[in-house]
Amino acid sequence: MILEYINSLPDERKKAIKQLQKTILENLPEGFEETITDNMISYVVPHTIYPKGYHCNPNLPLPFASIASQKYGIAFYHMGLYSDNKLLNWFKEEYLKFTEIKLDMGKSCIRFKKIEQIPYELIGKLMAKLSVEEWVNLYEANIKK
C-alpha cells in the first residue's frame, strides 16, 4: 500500500516523499511501524506494544508521525511536537540552522511548500528524539490532562 501511495503521486513529489520516508526509517527508533492511515504514510505504535490504541479510535494504533502530499506541498506531522514544549522549542531553534525558509507550522504539522527546502537531516534528528516508550509516556501524560 505504501508503494501504491508513492506511485500515485506526481513525479516532483515522489522523490521528496521517498527521501522523507528513507530519512524517517533510518532514524526511527525500534518498535514503531510504518503503515498507511488517512491517505498518509504513518509511523505508529502498534497494538502489540500499546494495546489501548489511539484514544479517539482505539481500533487504530497510536499515531506518532506522518508524511503526506497535499494540495499546497508536503506535510510532515509529528505528534511529539504537539505534546512536548521542550521538543517543540528545540525543533524551532534547530530549524533556523537548516533553512532560511520561514517555518510554516500548525500544532503538529509542518508544511513544506517548497519541497526542495525540506530539512531532511533535521527531520532525521527529530525522529530519533523519542523512543516508543517515551512517546507512549508523553502521550498518556497529555491524555490525562
N, C-alpha and C positions, 0 to 999 in steps of 0.2 A: 504493500500500500504506500509506503514512503517513496519508493521509486516511482510509482504511478503519479503521486503528488508532484514530485520534482519534474517529471517528464511532461506534466500538463502545463508547466509554467512557460512564459515567454523566454526565449533564449537568453536575453540580457539578465533575467532574474535567476535562471538555473545556476549559473556559475557562482553567484553570490550566495544563494541558498546552500549549494553544495559545500562552499567554503565555510559557511557558518556551521553547517552540520558537522563537517570534519573537525573544526575548531572545538565545538562543544564536545563531541565524542572523545577527542584526545584529552580533554581536561575534566570530563565528568567523573566525579567520584563513584566508586563501586557501589552498586545497589540500585541506582537509578536505571530506568528503562526508557528506550526510545519507542514512540508509538505515534499514531495519528489521532488527534482529538480536535473536534470542531474545525476541520479543514486546515489544521496546522500540524507541523512536526513538533511533537511534545516530548518532554522529558519528565517522567513521573516516578513517584514512589509506588511500586506495585503493591497489590493487596497482600502478596506473600510476605511483605515486610511490614506494611501498615494496613491491617485488615479493615480498619474503620473507614478507609477511603476518604473521599472529599466530602466535607460536611454539607455542601449544597446538594450533592447527589452521591451518597455512599456507594453506589454501584460503580462510580468512576474512581480510578486511582488518584492519589493525592498529586495535584499538579505542582511542578517546580519551575519549569521554563518551557518556552515555545518559540518557534520562528514561523513566520507566515509572510507570503507575498500578498500584499494588499493593493488597493487602488492607487494609493499615493507613493508606494515604495515597499520597503521590507520592514516588518515589525519584529522586534525581539522582546519577549516577555520574560521577566524574572521575578518570581513571587518573593524572593528574599529581599529585593529592593523595596518592595511594598511593606514588608514585615519588620525590617530592621533598619532603624535610622542610622546606626553606625555604618552598616554596609552601604546604605544609600549615600551617605556623606563621603565615604571612601571612593565610591564609584564616580561621583560628581567631580571630586578633586582629580582623580586619575584621568578622567575623560579629557580634561583640558591638556593633558600631556600627550595625547594620542591624535588629536584632531583640532582644527581651528573652527570646524563647523559647530554652531550653537547646538547644545543638547536639546532635542525635541522629545520630551518625555511626559507620560501620564503617570498614573500610580505605579504600575509595574511594566508599562510599555515604553520601549524606546523606539522611536520611528526614524528610519533612515530613508530620507527622500532621495539622497544622492548615494546610490549603492556603492559607488567607488570610494566612499568615505567611511565605510564600516570599519571600526577599530577591532579587527579580529583578535589581535593579541590581548587587548583589554577584555573582550568577551571571554576569552580563554581563562584569564586570571580570575574573572568574576565567577565563572562556573566552578572553579576549583576551590572557592572560598568556603562552601558549606558541604559537609558530608550529609548523607541521608539522615543519620541520627540527629545532627544539628538542625537540619531543616524540619524534621518532624517535631523536635522540641520547640523550635521557634514558632511553628505553625500552631501547635497546641497552646502555647502561651498566649498567642494572639486570639485564638478562638475563644478562650476562657474570659477574655476582657469584656 
